């Protein structure tokens, strides 16, 4: 996936094997961000109370804004330099297209950040080592075209979603949900991972990738969808 949602500098501070404290990881993030040009500094943490001496000193400064996940909106990050501490997958998705001047993530869980790293292609900050992204590298080998028309459906959905600033619209979601219910033989052989890889290959927003993969996962579990009456009988050609 191209880093279209991250046109400005992006980094991730990672715990280096052998480090016994996360404080140096926090310091690396702060130093990197303060070296970037841009607007005022915003620190985002899961809650108001948190551990970390260097981060606590930073948010205590009068020109630094501290925000938490409660009531968070990515729009407030536009034109700022952002430290996002310990985000989960959902909150990493929220960073896509936020128009921040620079972003550094302080990693907590590698399982949550693996796909974000592939998408955002950040500089990786370790103890005594900075790993620059290989922007020419292919994230993952392109898979075979998906059968039963699913390839074309996802290409259409990706094209439609790209035309909206907020991503996938409700009517496109309803079309997908209706087709998954009305054409179970189409989607039966397709795995959730295949859909996820294809959506990312099509450069869809992370949240839209999660939405579409989530629809198929729910169908695999035998669940049904509530679809508006105008689309209940819909099927893609």
For each residue, the residues with C-beta under 8 A, 3 or more apart:
1: 118 119 139 200 201 203
2: 203
3: 6 7 10 119 120 121 135
4: 7 203
5: 95 96 97 119 120 205 206
6: 3 10 95 96 103 119 120 121 122
7: 3 4
8: 38 100 101 102 103
9: 36 101 102 103 123
10: 3 6 102 103 104 105 120 121 122 123
11: 29 32 33 102 103 104 105 122 123 124 125
12: 104 105 106 107 113 117 122 123 124 125
13: 25 26 28 29 32 104 105 106 107 125
14: 25 107 124 125 126
15: 19 22 25 107
16: 19 25 126 127 128 129
17:
18: 127
19: 15 16 22 24 25 127
20:
21: 24
22: 15 19 25 26 52
23: 26 27 52 53 54
24: 19 21 27 28 127
25: 13 14 15 16 19 22 28 29 106 107 125
26: 13 22 23 29 30 52 54 55 85 106
27: 23 24 30 31 54
28: 13 24 25 31 32 125 126 127
29: 11 13 25 26 32 33 83 85 104 105 106 125
30: 26 27 33 34 54 55 58 83
31: 27 28 34 35
32: 11 13 28 29 35 36 104 123 125
33: 11 29 30 36 41 81 82 83 102 104
34: 30 31 41 81
35: 31 32
36: 9 32 33 81 101 102
37: 101 102
38: 8 79 80 81 100 101 102
39: 79 80 81 101
40: 63 64 65 80 81
41: 33 34 58 63 64 65 80 81 82 83
42: 64 65 66 67 76 77 80 81 82 83
43: 55 58 59 64 65 66 67 82 83 85
44: 67 68 69 72 77 82 83 84 85 87 91
45: 48 50 55 66 67 68 69 85 86
46: 50 68 69 85 86 87
47: 50 68 69 70
48: 45 66 68
49:
50: 45 46 47 55 56 85
51:
52: 22 23 26 55 56 85
53: 23 56 57
54: 23 26 27 30 57 58
55: 26 30 43 45 50 52 58 59 83 85
56: 50 52 53 59 60
57: 53 54 60 61
58: 30 41 43 54 55 61 64 83
59: 43 55 56 64 66
60: 56 57 64
61: 57 58 64
62:
63: 40 41
64: 40 41 42 43 58 59 60 61
65: 40 41 42 43 80
66: 42 43 45 48 59
67: 42 43 44 45 72 76
68: 44 45 46 47 48 71 72
69: 44 45 46 47 72 91
70: 47
71: 68
72: 44 67 68 69 76 91 94
73: 76
74: 77 94 95 97 98
75: 78 98
76: 42 67 72 73 80
77: 42 44 74 80 82 95 98 99 100 103
78: 75 98 99 100
79: 38 39 99 100 101
80: 38 39 40 41 42 65 76 77 100 101
81: 33 34 36 38 39 40 41 42 100 101 102 103
82: 33 41 42 43 44 77 95 98 100 102 103 104
83: 29 30 33 41 42 43 44 55 58 104 106
84: 44 87 91 92 95 103 104 105 106
85: 26 29 43 44 45 46 50 52 55 106
86: 45 46 106 107 108
87: 44 46 84 91 92 95 105 108 112
88: 91 92 109 112
89: 92 93 112 115 116 210
90: 93 94
91: 44 69 72 84 87 88 94 95
92: 84 87 88 89 95 105 112 113 116 206
93: 89 90 96 116 205 206 207 210
94: 72 74 90 91 98 207
95: 5 6 74 77 82 84 87 91 92 98 100 103 105 116 120
96: 5 6 93 119 205 206 207
97: 5 74 205
98: 74 75 77 78 82 94 95 103
99: 77 78 79
100: 8 38 77 78 79 80 81 82 95 103
101: 8 9 36 37 38 39 79 80 81
102: 8 9 10 11 33 36 37 38 81 82
103: 6 8 9 10 11 77 81 82 84 95 98 100 122
104: 10 11 12 13 29 32 33 82 83 84 122 125
105: 10 11 12 13 29 84 87 92 95 113 116 122
106: 12 13 25 26 29 83 84 85 86
107: 12 13 14 15 25 86 110 113
108: 86 87 112
109: 88 112 113
110: 107 113 114
111: 114
112: 87 88 89 92 108 109 116
113: 12 92 105 107 109 110 116 117
114: 110 111 117 118
115: 89 118 119 200 206
116: 89 92 93 95 105 112 113 119 120 206
117: 12 113 114 120 121 122 124
118: 1 114 115 121 139 140 200
119: 1 3 5 6 96 115 116 139 200 206
120: 3 5 6 10 95 116 117
121: 3 6 10 117 118 133 135
122: 6 10 11 12 103 104 105 117 133
123: 9 10 11 12 32 130 131 132 133
124: 11 12 14 117 130 131 133
125: 11 12 13 14 25 28 29 32 104 130
126: 14 16 28 129 130 131
127: 16 18 19 24 28
128: 16
129: 16 126
130: 123 124 125 126
131: 123 124 126
132: 123
133: 121 122 123 124
134: 137
135: 3 121
136:
137: 134
138: 141 142
139: 1 118 119 200
140: 118 197 200 201
141: 138
142: 138 201
143: 146 194 197 198 201
144:
145: 151
146: 143 150 151 154 190 194 195 198
147: 150 151 189 190
148: 185 186 187 189 190
149: 152 153 186 236 237
150: 146 147 153 154 186 187 190 195
151: 145 146 147 154 155 198
152: 149 155 156 236
153: 149 150 156 157 176 179 236
154: 146 150 151 157 158 195 198 199 202 212
155: 151 152 158 159 202
156: 152 153 159 160 236
157: 153 154 160 161 168 172 176 204 212
158: 154 155 161 162 199 202 203 204
159: 155 156 162 163
160: 156 157 163 164 168 169 172
161: 157 158 164 167 168 169 172 204 205 208
162: 158 159 203 204
163: 159 160
164: 160 161 167 168 169
165:
166: 169
167: 161 164 204 205 207 208
168: 157 160 161 164 172 173 205 208 211 212
169: 160 161 164 166 172 173
170: 173 174 228
171: 174 175 231
172: 157 160 161 168 169 175 176
173: 168 169 170 176 177 211 215
174: 170 171 177 178 227 228 230 231 234
175: 171 172 178 179 231 234 236
176: 153 157 172 173 179 180 212 215
177: 173 174 180 181 215 225 227 231
178: 174 175 181 182 225 227 231 232 233 234 235
179: 153 175 176 182 183 186 187 234 235 236
180: 176 177 183 184 187 215 216 219 225
181: 177 178 184 219 224 225 227
182: 178 179 233 234 235
183: 179 180 186 187 235 236
184: 180 181 187 188 219
185: 148 188
186: 148 149 150 179 183 190
187: 148 150 179 180 183 184 190 216 219
188: 184 185
189: 147 148
190: 146 147 148 150 186 187 194 195 216
191: 194 195
192: 195 196 213 216 217 220
193: 196 197
194: 143 146 190 191 197 198
195: 146 150 154 190 191 192 198 199 212 213 216
196: 192 193 199 200 209 213
197: 140 143 193 194 200 201
198: 143 146 151 154 194 195 201 202
199: 154 158 195 196 202 204 208 209 212 213
200: 1 115 118 119 139 140 196 197 203 204 209
201: 1 140 142 143 197 198
202: 154 155 158 198 199
203: 1 2 4 158 162 200
204: 157 158 161 162 167 199 200 208 209 212
205: 5 93 96 97 161 167 168 208 209
206: 5 92 93 96 115 116 119 209 210
207: 93 94 96 167 210 211
208: 161 167 168 199 204 205 211 212
209: 196 199 200 204 205 206 212 213
210: 89 93 206 207 213 214
211: 168 173 207 208 214 215
212: 154 157 168 176 195 199 204 208 209 215 216
213: 192 195 196 199 209 210 216 217
214: 210 211 217 218
215: 173 176 177 180 211 212 218 219 225
216: 180 187 190 192 195 212 213 219 220
217: 192 213 214 220 221
218: 214 215 221 223 225
219: 180 181 184 187 215 216 222 223
220: 192 216 217
221: 217 218
222: 219
223: 218 219
224: 181
225: 177 178 180 181 215 218
226:
227: 174 177 178 181 231 232 234
228: 170 174 231 232
229: 232
230: 174
231: 171 174 175 177 178 227 228 234
232: 178 227 228 229
233: 178 182
234: 174 175 178 179 182 227 231
235: 178 179 182 183
236: 149 152 153 156 175 179 183
237: 149
